[in-house]
């Protein structure tokens, strides 16, 4: 038998070949996925302090006092003990429409607080633009050159900026034709790239005053998000999350996991998104949900800092592959957390410096509640107060009727009857300092205006001042629900061709809320008075006359039985 001897070099070659095959086998194994934690907040609206709200949870409805920056900071501290690399983001309206304690300082303490919490990025909402694009850009980038010099840089002498970027893929500067803000933000963590793509509501011109939105336009959310997907893929991102200030609602309790009855604008957008989008973090509608539209997870964390949304994703390095997406809304219950010391100190500083102005008594309230709850006809007790204030405080302009959108009322007046009302409480009702505008509308235009209240698929009732009355019939077609001959001023029919002096806030005067007829008025005048100034002056004037606000008035809006 012949024996074959292998040379040393031959044996080495076989060994190296075996090693190469073994190494190739190992290289073929996919990398293990990593867990990414995203924590989101939306619609904070400058609420630095805990605040009450009714919530319908799995155990039924209850009034809860949640939120506050000290609690939110403590929640993030606790979550970071589980994952130091969590990503804290915002979904818009973090500022704007804020309580006085924030708005007195141009919301700069709010942005300071969010920066201290480690926010990495936020989508823009509509309220970020309440004071216009120049002021919003100042709030992002810093500086003191402001359209609100009485507020800007008064909390910190040299305001440094937000400390985190804002994004919006569909917000266009019409002067340049370019996006006002970056479309997206990519964060690298745990060896993977997470892309956040921002979007504002496409109907921004209806939810921001025309003067504040001048020089801007908003495009379709889904199209704008989809347009940047190829760019993100080229950059090798491993996960894509749409962060849009567009929302919906559901009848299901806020703690329902994977709720299935979500409705609203966000659903339409979600259905048109590129399949490469792995999840949607939403805002705008002030609802709390963790829902599914098809296989797409969509979340929202309520409002005013009442919740934080935690989104967990398993992301595979080296590819765009996301699995095991879970979400939960965590209540920001101050009783469950030891307050964050740094944010507690910031809050105390803001309170101390704001206190003298905020706690000033302005007048008294005679009833326990003046609120935004609509009766069957669409009238509210708080709306009656504010429209009466606007009418009374603009009599120098010979006004006859005041109109108000419910969205302009941001807080109720609920406290013991026959008690003091402070500047802070009135500011919470009208925080925008929206200018009041007087113009003339014909009786025909007023009737057309009232018929537009149903033009967006639901009833959005205008609040009206005392002396004005009309009746509507819900069985009639949209566009003709106001009963003929029912529109009256001081008991007399409003004449179609007669011009009436009407006062409203600037948002309505510019045709906001889909009420385009407002833009048809003639002899338009800026009163130089804001809605807040009118309310404060009215309450103070009544107090000086010995009158507490809250007296019942005759019905202003009637509904045909």
C-alpha positions as CSV (number, residue, x, y, z in Angstrom):
1,X,0.0,0.0,0.0
2,X,1.4,3.3,-1.0
3,X,1.5,5.9,1.7
4,X,1.0,9.5,0.8
5,X,2.9,12.1,2.7
6,X,1.4,15.6,2.9
7,X,3.8,18.3,2.9
8,X,3.7,20.8,5.7
9,X,2.7,23.6,3.3
10,X,-0.2,21.4,2.0
11,X,-1.5,20.7,5.5
12,X,-1.3,24.4,6.3
13,X,-3.3,25.3,3.2
14,X,-6.1,22.8,4.3
15,X,-6.1,24.3,7.8
16,X,-6.4,27.8,6.5
17,X,-9.2,26.8,4.1
18,X,-11.1,25.2,7.0
19,X,-10.6,28.4,9.0
20,X,-11.8,30.5,6.1
21,X,-15.0,28.3,5.8
22,X,-15.6,28.6,9.5
23,X,-15.1,32.4,9.5
24,X,-17.4,32.7,6.5
25,X,-20.1,30.8,8.4
26,X,-19.8,33.1,11.4
27,X,-19.9,36.2,9.2
28,X,-23.2,34.9,7.6
29,X,-24.9,35.1,11.0
30,X,-27.0,38.3,11.2
31,X,-26.1,40.7,14.0
32,X,-28.3,40.6,17.1
33,X,-30.9,43.3,17.3
34,X,-30.6,46.0,19.9
35,X,-33.5,47.5,21.9
36,X,-34.1,51.2,21.3
37,X,-36.2,53.2,23.8
38,X,-37.9,56.3,22.5
39,X,-39.7,58.5,25.1
40,X,-42.1,61.2,23.7
41,X,-44.1,64.1,24.9
42,X,-46.5,66.3,22.9
43,X,-48.7,69.4,23.5
44,X,-47.0,70.4,26.7
45,X,-48.1,74.0,26.0
46,X,-45.7,75.5,28.5
47,X,-47.3,73.7,31.5
48,X,-44.4,73.8,34.0
49,X,-46.7,72.8,36.9
50,X,-49.0,69.8,37.6
51,X,-52.5,70.4,36.4
52,X,-55.9,68.6,36.6
53,X,-57.7,66.7,33.9
54,X,-60.5,64.1,33.6
55,X,-59.3,60.8,32.1
56,X,-61.3,57.7,31.2
57,X,-59.0,54.8,32.0
58,X,-59.7,51.1,32.2
59,X,-61.0,51.6,35.7
60,X,-63.4,54.4,34.7
61,X,-63.2,58.2,34.5
62,X,-61.5,60.1,37.2
63,X,-60.0,63.6,37.7
64,X,-56.2,63.4,38.0
65,X,-53.6,66.0,38.7
66,X,-50.6,65.0,36.6
67,X,-47.6,66.5,35.0
68,X,-45.1,69.2,36.0
69,X,-41.5,69.5,34.9
70,X,-40.2,68.2,38.2
71,X,-42.2,65.0,37.8
72,X,-41.4,64.6,34.1
73,X,-37.7,65.0,34.8
74,X,-38.0,62.3,37.6
75,X,-39.7,59.9,35.2
76,X,-36.9,60.3,32.7
77,X,-34.3,59.9,35.4
78,X,-35.9,56.5,36.4
79,X,-36.2,55.4,32.7
80,X,-32.6,56.2,32.2
81,X,-31.6,53.9,35.0
82,X,-33.0,51.1,32.8
83,X,-31.5,52.5,29.6
84,X,-29.1,55.4,29.7
85,X,-29.3,55.7,25.9
86,X,-33.0,56.4,25.7
87,X,-34.1,59.0,23.1
88,X,-36.3,61.8,24.5
89,X,-38.3,63.6,21.7
90,X,-41.2,66.0,21.2
91,X,-44.2,66.0,18.8
92,X,-45.0,69.7,18.7
93,X,-46.9,72.4,20.6
94,X,-44.4,72.2,23.5
95,X,-44.7,76.0,23.7
96,X,-47.4,78.4,22.8
97,X,-50.9,78.6,24.3
98,X,-49.1,78.5,27.6
99,X,-50.1,79.5,31.2
100,X,-48.9,82.9,32.4
101,X,-46.0,81.5,34.4
102,X,-44.5,80.4,31.0
103,X,-45.9,83.0,28.6
104,X,-44.6,86.0,30.7
105,X,-41.1,84.9,29.7
106,X,-41.8,84.0,26.0
107,X,-41.7,80.3,27.0
108,X,-38.0,80.4,27.5
109,X,-38.1,78.5,30.9
110,X,-40.0,75.7,29.2
111,X,-37.4,75.2,26.5
112,X,-34.7,75.4,29.2
113,X,-36.5,72.7,31.1
114,X,-36.8,70.4,28.1
115,X,-33.2,70.9,27.3
116,X,-32.3,69.9,30.9
117,X,-34.4,66.8,30.5
118,X,-32.2,65.8,27.5
119,X,-34.6,66.3,24.6
120,X,-32.8,65.5,21.3
121,X,-35.3,66.8,18.8
122,X,-39.0,67.9,18.4
123,X,-41.3,68.2,15.5
124,X,-42.9,71.6,15.2
125,X,-46.5,72.1,16.0
126,X,-48.8,74.9,15.1
127,X,-48.5,76.8,18.3
128,X,-44.7,77.1,18.0
129,X,-45.6,79.7,15.3
130,X,-48.1,81.7,17.4
131,X,-45.7,84.7,17.3
132,X,-44.5,84.2,13.8
133,X,-41.6,82.5,12.1
134,X,-38.9,85.0,13.1
135,X,-39.7,84.6,16.8
136,X,-39.9,80.8,16.5
137,X,-36.4,80.7,14.9
138,X,-35.1,83.0,17.7
139,X,-36.5,80.5,20.3
140,X,-34.6,77.7,18.6
141,X,-31.3,79.4,17.9
142,X,-31.2,82.0,20.7
143,X,-30.7,85.7,20.9
144,X,-32.8,88.7,22.1
145,X,-33.9,90.4,18.9
146,X,-37.6,89.6,19.2
147,X,-41.1,90.7,18.2
148,X,-41.9,90.5,21.9
149,X,-39.1,92.6,23.5
150,X,-41.1,92.9,26.7
151,X,-40.8,89.1,27.2
152,X,-37.7,87.9,25.3
153,X,-34.5,87.5,27.3
154,X,-36.2,88.7,30.5
155,X,-35.8,85.4,32.3
156,X,-32.2,84.9,31.3
157,X,-30.3,87.9,30.2
158,X,-28.8,86.2,27.2
159,X,-31.1,83.5,26.0
160,X,-29.0,80.7,24.4
161,X,-31.7,78.9,22.4
162,X,-33.7,75.7,22.8
163,X,-30.6,73.4,22.9
164,X,-32.3,70.9,20.5
165,X,-33.4,71.1,16.9
166,X,-37.0,71.4,15.5
167,X,-37.9,69.4,12.4
168,X,-40.7,69.6,9.8
169,X,-40.6,68.0,6.4
170,X,-43.7,69.9,5.1
171,X,-43.2,73.5,6.4
172,X,-42.1,75.7,3.5
173,X,-40.7,79.2,3.6
174,X,-42.5,80.8,0.6
175,X,-39.8,83.4,0.2
176,X,-37.0,80.9,-0.5
177,X,-39.1,77.9,-1.6
178,X,-37.0,75.8,0.9
179,X,-38.1,74.1,4.2
180,X,-38.1,76.5,7.2
181,X,-36.7,73.7,9.3
182,X,-34.7,70.4,8.7
183,X,-37.0,67.6,7.5
184,X,-35.5,65.0,9.8
185,X,-32.9,64.3,12.5
186,X,-30.8,61.1,12.6
187,X,-29.6,59.9,16.0
188,X,-26.9,57.2,16.3
189,X,-27.2,55.1,19.4
190,X,-26.1,51.5,20.3
191,X,-24.6,51.0,16.8
192,X,-27.8,51.9,14.9
193,X,-29.1,55.0,13.2
194,X,-32.7,56.1,14.1
195,X,-34.3,58.7,11.8
196,X,-37.0,61.0,13.1
197,X,-39.0,62.8,10.3
198,X,-41.2,65.7,11.4
199,X,-44.4,67.1,10.0
200,X,-46.8,69.9,10.9
201,X,-50.6,69.8,10.2
202,X,-51.3,70.4,6.5
203,X,-54.1,72.9,7.4
204,X,-51.7,75.2,9.3
205,X,-53.3,78.3,7.7
206,X,-56.5,77.4,9.5
207,X,-55.0,76.9,13.0
208,X,-52.4,79.7,12.9
209,X,-53.3,83.4,12.4
210,X,-52.6,84.7,8.9
211,X,-50.2,87.3,10.2
212,X,-48.2,84.7,12.2
213,X,-48.2,82.3,9.3
214,X,-47.2,84.9,6.7
215,X,-44.4,83.7,4.4
216,X,-45.1,80.1,5.1
217,X,-47.1,77.2,3.7
218,X,-47.7,73.6,4.7
219,X,-47.9,70.7,2.3
220,X,-49.3,67.2,2.7
221,X,-47.8,65.3,5.6
222,X,-47.6,61.9,4.1
223,X,-46.2,63.1,0.8
224,X,-43.5,65.2,2.5
225,X,-42.5,62.3,4.8
226,X,-42.4,59.8,1.9
227,X,-40.3,62.2,-0.2
228,X,-37.3,62.0,2.2
229,X,-37.4,58.2,2.6
230,X,-34.9,57.6,-0.3
231,X,-32.5,60.1,1.2
232,X,-32.7,58.3,4.6
233,X,-32.1,54.9,3.0
234,X,-29.1,56.3,1.2
235,X,-27.8,57.4,4.6
236,X,-28.1,53.9,5.9
237,X,-30.7,54.5,8.7
238,X,-31.9,51.4,10.6
239,X,-35.3,52.7,11.7
240,X,-37.6,55.5,10.6
241,X,-40.1,57.1,13.0
242,X,-42.6,59.8,11.7
243,X,-43.1,62.5,14.4
244,X,-46.1,64.5,13.2
245,X,-48.1,67.2,14.9
246,X,-51.3,65.6,13.5
247,X,-53.6,63.5,15.6
248,X,-56.8,61.5,16.1
249,X,-59.0,60.2,18.8
250,X,-60.5,57.0,20.1
251,X,-63.4,56.0,22.4
252,X,-61.1,53.5,24.0
253,X,-59.4,54.3,27.4
254,X,-56.0,55.8,27.3
255,X,-54.3,52.7,28.7
256,X,-55.8,50.3,26.0
257,X,-52.9,48.4,24.5
258,X,-52.9,48.4,20.6
259,X,-56.3,50.2,20.5
260,X,-58.1,49.6,17.2
261,X,-60.7,52.4,17.0
262,X,-58.5,55.4,16.2
263,X,-60.1,57.9,13.9
264,X,-59.1,61.4,12.6
265,X,-56.6,63.0,10.3
266,X,-53.6,61.0,11.5
267,X,-55.2,57.8,10.3
268,X,-55.5,59.1,6.7
269,X,-51.9,60.2,6.8
270,X,-50.7,56.8,8.3
271,X,-52.4,54.8,5.5
272,X,-50.5,56.8,2.9
273,X,-47.1,56.5,4.5
274,X,-44.2,54.6,2.8
275,X,-43.9,51.1,4.3
276,X,-40.4,52.0,5.4
277,X,-41.9,54.1,8.2
278,X,-41.8,51.9,11.3
279,X,-43.9,53.9,13.8
280,X,-45.8,57.2,14.2
281,X,-45.5,59.5,17.2
282,X,-48.4,62.0,17.0
283,X,-49.8,65.1,18.7
284,X,-52.2,68.0,18.1
285,X,-55.5,66.3,19.2
286,X,-54.7,66.2,22.9
287,X,-55.6,62.6,23.1
288,X,-53.9,59.6,24.8
289,X,-53.6,56.4,22.8
290,X,-51.3,53.6,21.7
291,X,-53.1,52.3,18.7
292,X,-52.5,50.3,15.5
293,X,-53.5,51.2,12.0
294,X,-52.9,48.0,10.1
295,X,-49.4,47.0,11.4
296,X,-48.3,50.6,12.1
297,X,-48.0,51.7,15.7
298,X,-49.4,55.2,16.4
299,X,-49.1,56.9,19.8
300,X,-49.9,60.2,21.5
301,X,-49.3,61.3,25.1
302,X,-52.3,63.5,25.8
303,X,-51.5,67.1,26.7
304,X,-50.0,69.4,29.3
305,X,-47.4,66.8,30.4
306,X,-49.9,64.4,31.8
307,X,-48.1,61.4,30.1
308,X,-44.9,60.3,28.6
309,X,-45.1,57.7,25.7
310,X,-42.5,55.0,25.8
311,X,-41.9,53.2,22.5
312,X,-39.6,50.2,22.4
313,X,-38.2,48.8,19.2
314,X,-35.9,46.0,18.3
315,X,-33.5,47.3,15.7
316,X,-31.0,45.2,13.8
317,X,-27.6,46.9,13.0
318,X,-26.4,46.9,9.4
319,X,-29.9,46.8,7.9
320,X,-33.3,48.5,8.1
321,X,-35.1,45.8,10.1
322,X,-37.4,46.7,13.0
323,X,-39.4,44.2,15.1
324,X,-41.2,43.9,18.4
325,X,-42.6,47.4,18.5
326,X,-44.4,48.0,21.8
327,X,-45.8,51.2,23.3
328,X,-47.2,52.5,26.6
329,X,-48.4,55.8,28.0
330,X,-46.9,56.4,31.5
331,X,-48.9,58.7,33.7
332,X,-46.9,61.6,35.1
333,X,-48.3,61.2,38.6
334,X,-46.3,63.3,41.1
335,X,-47.2,60.9,43.9
336,X,-45.2,58.2,42.2
337,X,-41.9,60.0,41.8
338,X,-39.3,61.9,43.8
339,X,-39.1,65.3,42.0
340,X,-36.0,66.1,40.0
341,X,-34.0,68.5,42.0
342,X,-32.7,70.7,39.2
343,X,-36.1,71.1,37.6
344,X,-37.7,71.7,41.0
345,X,-35.2,74.6,41.5
346,X,-36.1,76.0,38.0
347,X,-39.8,75.8,38.7
348,X,-39.4,77.6,42.1
349,X,-37.3,80.4,40.4
350,X,-40.0,80.9,37.8
351,X,-42.8,80.9,40.4
352,X,-40.9,83.4,42.6
353,X,-40.2,85.8,39.7
354,X,-43.7,85.5,38.3
355,X,-45.7,85.6,41.6
356,X,-46.3,89.3,42.1
357,X,-47.9,89.7,38.7
358,X,-49.8,86.4,38.6
359,X,-51.4,86.6,42.0
360,X,-52.8,90.1,41.5
361,X,-56.6,90.0,42.3
362,X,-58.5,91.4,39.3
363,X,-62.1,90.8,40.4
364,X,-64.5,88.2,41.8
365,X,-66.6,85.3,40.4
366,X,-70.1,84.7,41.6
367,X,-70.5,81.1,40.4
368,X,-68.5,78.0,41.0
369,X,-67.9,77.3,37.3
370,X,-67.4,79.2,34.1
371,X,-66.3,76.7,31.6
372,X,-66.0,75.5,28.0
373,X,-68.7,72.8,28.3
374,X,-71.2,73.3,25.4
375,X,-74.9,73.0,26.0
376,X,-77.0,71.3,23.3
377,X,-77.0,74.4,21.2
378,X,-73.3,75.0,21.4
379,X,-73.2,77.9,24.0
380,X,-70.8,78.0,26.9
381,X,-70.7,80.0,30.1
382,X,-67.1,81.0,29.6
383,X,-67.7,81.9,26.0
384,X,-70.4,84.2,27.1
385,X,-68.1,86.0,29.6
386,X,-65.3,86.5,27.0
387,X,-67.5,87.7,24.2
388,X,-69.2,90.2,26.5
389,X,-65.8,91.4,27.6
390,X,-64.6,91.9,24.0
391,X,-67.8,93.7,23.1
392,X,-67.7,96.0,26.2
393,X,-64.0,96.9,25.9
394,X,-64.3,97.9,22.2
395,X,-67.3,100.2,22.5
396,X,-65.0,103.1,21.5
397,X,-65.2,101.4,18.0
398,X,-69.0,101.3,18.2
399,X,-69.0,97.5,18.1
400,X,-72.4,95.7,18.1
401,X,-71.5,91.9,18.1
402,X,-68.5,89.9,19.3
403,X,-67.7,86.5,17.9
404,X,-65.2,84.0,19.5
405,X,-63.9,80.6,18.5
406,X,-63.9,78.0,21.3
407,X,-60.2,77.1,20.5
408,X,-59.3,80.6,21.8
409,X,-60.4,79.5,25.3
410,X,-57.6,77.5,26.9
411,X,-58.7,77.0,30.5
412,X,-61.9,77.0,32.6
413,X,-62.6,79.2,35.6
414,X,-63.5,76.6,38.3
415,X,-63.2,77.6,41.9
416,X,-65.4,78.4,44.9
417,X,-68.3,80.8,44.3
418,X,-67.8,84.3,45.4
419,X,-64.0,84.2,45.4
420,X,-61.2,86.3,43.9
421,X,-60.0,85.9,40.3
422,X,-56.3,86.5,39.7
423,X,-54.4,87.6,36.6
424,X,-53.0,84.1,36.4
425,X,-56.4,82.6,36.1
426,X,-57.6,85.0,33.4
427,X,-54.3,84.6,31.5
428,X,-54.9,80.8,31.5
429,X,-58.2,81.5,29.7
430,X,-56.8,83.8,27.0
431,X,-53.0,83.1,26.9
432,X,-52.4,84.1,23.2
433,X,-52.7,87.9,23.6
434,X,-54.5,87.7,20.3
435,X,-55.3,91.2,18.9
436,X,-58.9,92.2,18.6
437,X,-60.0,93.4,15.2
438,X,-63.2,95.4,14.3
439,X,-64.8,95.3,10.9
440,X,-68.2,95.6,9.2
441,X,-70.2,92.6,8.0
442,X,-73.6,92.6,6.4
443,X,-76.5,90.7,7.9
444,X,-76.2,88.3,5.0
445,X,-72.5,87.7,5.6
446,X,-73.2,87.1,9.3
447,X,-75.8,84.4,8.4
448,X,-73.3,82.9,5.9
449,X,-70.7,82.9,8.7
450,X,-73.0,81.1,11.1
451,X,-73.8,78.5,8.5
452,X,-70.1,77.7,8.1
453,X,-69.9,76.4,11.7
454,X,-70.6,72.8,10.3
455,X,-68.3,73.0,7.3
456,X,-65.5,70.8,8.8
457,X,-67.6,67.7,9.4
458,X,-68.6,68.6,12.9
459,X,-70.2,71.5,14.8
460,X,-67.6,74.1,15.8
461,X,-69.8,76.7,17.5
462,X,-68.9,80.3,17.6
463,X,-69.5,82.0,20.9
464,X,-71.5,85.2,20.6
465,X,-72.1,88.3,22.8
466,X,-75.2,89.3,24.7
467,X,-77.9,90.9,22.7
468,X,-77.3,88.6,19.7
469,X,-79.4,85.5,19.1
470,X,-80.0,82.9,16.5
471,X,-81.5,79.4,16.1
472,X,-80.3,76.4,14.1
473,X,-81.9,73.2,13.0
474,X,-79.7,70.1,12.8
475,X,-82.0,68.3,10.5
476,X,-81.3,70.8,7.7
477,X,-78.4,70.3,5.2
478,X,-75.0,71.6,6.1
479,X,-74.7,75.2,4.8
480,X,-78.3,76.1,5.6
481,X,-78.9,75.1,9.2
482,X,-79.5,78.6,10.6
483,X,-83.2,79.1,10.7
484,X,-84.4,82.0,8.5
485,X,-85.4,85.1,10.4
486,X,-83.9,83.8,13.7
487,X,-80.7,85.9,13.6
488,X,-81.5,88.9,15.8
489,X,-79.7,91.8,17.5
490,X,-81.4,93.1,20.6
491,X,-84.6,91.4,19.5
492,X,-84.7,92.9,16.0
493,X,-84.0,90.8,12.9
494,X,-80.6,91.3,11.3
495,X,-81.1,92.9,7.9
496,X,-79.3,91.3,5.0
497,X,-77.9,94.5,3.5
498,X,-77.2,96.4,6.7
499,X,-73.6,96.6,7.9
500,X,-72.9,95.6,11.5
501,X,-69.8,96.4,13.6
502,X,-68.3,93.1,14.5
503,X,-65.3,92.4,16.8
504,X,-63.3,89.2,16.9
505,X,-59.8,88.0,17.5
506,X,-57.2,88.2,14.7
507,X,-57.4,84.5,14.1
508,X,-61.0,84.7,13.2
509,X,-60.7,88.0,11.4
510,X,-58.2,86.4,9.1
511,X,-60.6,83.6,8.2
512,X,-59.2,81.0,10.6
513,X,-61.1,77.9,11.5
514,X,-62.5,77.6,7.9
515,X,-64.6,80.8,8.4
516,X,-63.5,82.6,5.3
517,X,-66.5,85.0,5.3
518,X,-64.7,87.0,8.0
519,X,-62.1,88.0,5.4
520,X,-64.9,89.7,3.4
521,X,-65.5,92.5,6.0
522,X,-65.0,96.1,5.2
523,X,-63.5,99.0,7.2
524,X,-61.2,96.7,9.2
525,X,-59.5,98.3,12.2
526,X,-56.9,96.9,14.6
527,X,-58.1,98.0,18.0
528,X,-54.7,97.9,19.7
529,X,-56.4,95.8,22.4
530,X,-55.7,92.1,23.0
531,X,-58.2,89.5,24.0
532,X,-56.5,89.1,27.4
533,X,-56.4,92.9,28.0
534,X,-60.1,93.1,27.2
535,X,-60.9,90.2,29.6
536,X,-58.8,91.7,32.5
537,X,-60.2,95.2,32.0
538,X,-63.8,93.9,31.9
539,X,-63.4,91.8,35.1
540,X,-61.7,94.7,36.9
541,X,-64.3,97.2,35.7
542,X,-67.1,95.0,37.0
543,X,-65.3,94.6,40.3
544,X,-65.0,98.3,40.7
545,X,-68.7,98.6,40.2
546,X,-69.4,95.9,42.8
547,X,-70.4,93.3,40.2
548,X,-69.0,89.7,40.4
549,X,-68.8,88.0,37.0
550,X,-70.8,84.9,36.3
551,X,-74.3,86.1,36.4
552,X,-76.7,84.1,34.2
553,X,-77.8,85.6,30.9
554,X,-80.5,85.0,28.4
555,X,-79.8,82.1,25.9
556,X,-77.9,83.3,22.9
557,X,-78.0,80.2,20.7
558,X,-81.1,78.0,20.3
559,X,-81.5,74.6,18.7
560,X,-84.7,73.5,17.0
561,X,-86.1,70.6,19.1
